[in-house]
Amino acid sequence: MNIQEAIIHGVIKEKDTSGIENVEIKPRLKPLLIDERLKKLGYEILKLYGKLANGYGTLGDDADVDRFPKYMETYVDGQTDFIQFSQNTIKVIAETMSQQRLTTTSYPIFFRYSNLGCDWLLIAVLKLKEGVGIDESTLDLNDSLSFDISDLREAARINIEKWKGDEQPYLSFIKRGAGSDSESSRYFRNALSCLDYTDAKHNTDVAVKAMDDYFEYKQYDAKTRQELRSRMYDYCKEKKDKDEPVNLISLSSMLNDQEPASFRDFVRENDYEVSDTFSPSPQSYKKLQRISKRFGTINLGFDVADIVSERIYYNKDDGSIVVRNPPAELVHDIKTAQGVDT
């Protein structure tokens, strides 16, 4: 995490109050010093964010309603600086927070950073927690305040290059609380105009890719992989038939009942862009049962069951695909085309 810019602001609000008159903004007027303390904080937030982010989407594009995307555009284009951008954004966050009685004093922090060759903007809402500290000189106990990183509930991250190119989904966010759409967290997503990305094919394709990578990570043998891929196909088809979404947590438990959260943790820790719930795409999950490929003038298709039974197999010695026991009509047609007397 290579931090270019960072800043934090305060939004002061008592619980069980609502209305803009009950919110006070304490803006910071200059960026945070990029020192070891900030780097450590950023690392801890990013590490936890990777585990918690479970929503993917885009930013709203209604110019009359969605203010944050416009602020984002003017900042990235260089029309406003980082401080002005963050101050404009904090006003929107404060307004939406003021409409929710359950929200309390918070400290939104903004990070512009690069990581893994990508340019990112991360906004996270931090809370303070009271504790007991110590005076190092007198060894007297005293009251202390620190950020409760473990209770991160509102955060969003934007891949700036993907956003500029409208390569969806370029946005991820946390949906957490007493129900993923609870008032205590929805206000933040509303402030940033976060829209859920519900593309079934994208989510299903990424889930299948993550599953295959997970098998590699766990070093499962071929038989286990075949069984679990078949199990995922049955699960997706069942959900599609019932018009119900795939649940990533349920899928994780189904793939590894000894470690029910293992696959889901693998997905989050490795930044696979798949939502916790999504509609399964038949076009994508059918590939778990049937393989088809067109190359040149050849259109080849067969069920995975034909591979398991070795009716179809790949001969690595000469790079050929062998079909066992083909129908007599096919053999006849091939010999006829070869000019062989049948």
N, C-alpha and C positions, 0 to 999 in steps of 0.2 A: 504494500500500500504506500505509494509515493504521493504524499499530500502536497498539492499546489496552493490551495487556499482553504481556510476553515474559519468559521465564525459561529458564535452562539448568542441567542437572545433569550430574554425571559418573558413569559406570559403569566401574570399573577392573577389567580382566580381562586376563590373559596368554593368548596364543594356545596352543592345544593343551592347554587345561585345561577341565574341566567340573565341575559341581556348584556349589551355591549358596555353599559355603564358599570358592570361588575368585573370588567376585565381591564387590566393595566399592562401595557407593553413596556418592558425595560430593554430598549435596544442597545446593542453594542456598536460603537462608532468606528472601530477598527478591527481588522482581522486578528485571529488568535495567533500567537507566536508558535511557529512550527518547531517545537522542542520535543524532547523525549517523552514528556508527560502527555502531550497531545497525540504523539504517535502511538503511545500505549493505549490511550483511550480509543483512538480510531481503530486500532487492531482488535480490541475487545468488542467494540460495537460490530465491526465487520464480521468477526468470527461468529458471534451470536446471530447476526442477521442472516448469515448463510444457512443456519439451521432453522430459522423461524419463517423466512420469506416463503409464502405459500400461495401467493396470488400473482398473476402475470397479466399485463394488459397494455393499454395505451392511454394517452392524455386526451381529454375532451377537446373538441375543436369549435365549440360554439363561442364566437367572439363576444357575445353579449353576456355570457355566464362564466365561461372558463378563463379566469384571469391569470392563474399560475402559468399555463402554457405560453401566454403572451409575454409574461415576465421572463420566462425561460428563454424565449426566442430573442428578446432584446439583449439579454445578458450574453448568450452564446455568440450573437452577432457583433458584440462589442459596443452596443449603444449605451448600455449601463454597466457599471462595474459590479463586482461580487457583493460589496457592502450594500449598494442600493437594491440589487436583486433580492438579497436575503431580507432586507427591511420591507420591501414590497410584499414578499411572500409571507412574512411573519404577521402582517396586518390581516391577510386573508385567513391564516390559521387562527388568529385571535378571534376574528368574527365568527367563524364556524364553531370554535370552542365555546364562545359565549352563549350559543344556542342550546348547549347541552348541560343539564344540571349536574351530571355526575363528574364532569371534568374538573380537574384541579390544577394548581400551579405547575407549569411545565417549562422545560428549557430546550427548545428546538435547536439542534446543532446541524450545521451545513458543512459538508466536505466536498471539495472538488479534488479528485485524485486520479491517478493512473494505476492500473493493475492488470497484469497479464496482457499487456499491449493494448488495453482499452481505456478510454476516457470516461470517467464516471462522475455522477453527482449523487451523493447520498444525503438524505435528510432524515434525522432520527429525533424523536421527542424523548428527552430524558427526564426522570423524576429524581428528587432528592430523598434520601432516607436518613433518619436520625440514628446515631449510634453513640458508643462510648469510646473516647480516645484517651490519649495520655500526653501529658506535658513532658517532653524528653529531658528537660533540665531539672524539673522538680519531681518527676514521676507521679504527679498528681493526675487523677482521672478527670476528664472534662467531656463536655458534649461535643459531638462532631457531626458534620454533614458530609455526605458523599453521594455521588450518582449511583442509583440502583440499576446498573446495567442489566442485571438478570431479569428485571421486570420490564424489558423493552416491549412495548405494545404498539407503538406507532412509528413506522419507518417506511421509506420508499427509496428506490434506487433507479437511476436512469442511465442507460448506456447512450452517451451523447452522440456517438457516431451513428448508431443504429437509429436513434431518434431523428437525426438530421436527414437520414436516407429513408425514413418511414419504413424501416425493416422491423416488422412486428413479430413478437412483442418486444419492445425496447424498455419496458417498465416492469419492475417487480415491487411487491409491497407485502407487508405483514397484515394478515387478518387474524386478529387474536382478541380474546376477551370472553365474556359470558355469552358465547355464541359469536360466530365470526362477523355478524352484522350488528353487533351491539353498539349502542350509542357511544360508549366509552372509546371506541376506536374508529367508528365510521366518520366522525367529523374530520379527521385528518385526511382520509382518502377523498372526502368531498372537497376539502380545501385545495388539494392538488389536482382535482378533476381526474382522479384515477378511474379508468374504465376497465372492467374485467375483459380479458381476452378469452373468448370462448371457442376459438377455432378447434373443432374436434380432431381434424387430421393432424394439426401441429402437435397437440397434446398427446394423441395416441402414438404418433411416430416417435416422439421424444421418450415416452414411457417405455416403448419397446426397445429403443436404443439403450436406455438406462438399464433395462432388465438384462440385456445381453452383456453389457459392461459389468454389471453386478455379478453375473455368473462367472465372468473371467476373474473378477476380484476375489470371489469365493473359491475359485478353482474347482467348480463342480465338474463332474465327469459328464460324458456325452449323454448317457442315459438319463441323468437327472435333469440336464438342460432340456432334453426333448420332452420330458414329462411336465416340467414347469411351463414351458412355452405353450404346450397343449392346454394346461390349466388356465393360463392367462387368456387364451383364445375363448375357452368355454365361459370364463367369467365375463369378458367383454361382450360376447354374444348374448349372454343371459341379460346383462344390463341393457343392451340395446333393444332386445325383445320386449323388455318391461318398460322401456322409455325412462330408465333411471341412469344417473351418472355413475361413472367409475369412481370409487373412493380410494385414494392412494394409500391410506392407512390400512384399509381392508385388503387391498392388493398386496401390501407388504406382508401382512400376516399370512396370507394365502401362499406366498412364495417361500416363506421361511417361518413356520409355526414355532420353531424353537427360539427364534429371535424375531418376534413380531414387528418390531420397529426398525429392523436392520436395513431393509431395502429403502424405506422412506428416509431414513437418516443418510443413506448413501446418496440418494437423489438430492437432498438439500445440501449436503456437505460438498458436493461436486457441481453445484450450480446448474443442474438440469432444469430447463425452463418448462416445467409441467405443473399445472395447478393441482391442489389437493383433491379437487373434484372436477371431472370433465366428462363431456359426452363422448362415448367411444365411436371412432370412425370405422365402419365396416371395411372401407377401402384399405385401411392401415392394418387392422387386426386380422384380416383374412390372410395376410402374408405369413401369419404364424401357422396357418394350416395348408396354404397352397403357394407354390412357387411358380411364377410365370415370367418369361423374359423373351423379348424379341431382339434378335441380332442378325443383321443382314436380311436374308429372305426367310429365316427360320423363326418360327413362333413356338416356343417350347413351354409347356405347362404341365404340372403334376402336383398331386397332393404330397404333403410331408410324410404321410403314411406310406407312400410308395418308396420313400427313402429308408424309412425305418425297416420295412420288409425287404429292402435291398432289391426291389424290382427295378429301381433306378439307382445307379451309384456312379460315383466319379472315380475314374481310373487315373491316379496321379502319375503313373509311370509314362503314359503317352498323352495325358491331358484330355482324355475322351470321357464323354458321358454315355454310359452303357444302359440300354433298355433291355431287360430280360423278358422272355416270353411275349414278344409283340404279337398282335393278332395276325392271323394268316393273310388277311386281305392286305395289310400293310406290307408284309414280306413280299407278296405277289406284286404289288404296285412298284416296290423298289427294284425288284428283279426285272420287271418289264421295262422300267426307265433305264436300266443298265444294259438292256438289249440281251438279257439272259433268257434262254429258252425255258419257259415255265411249264 
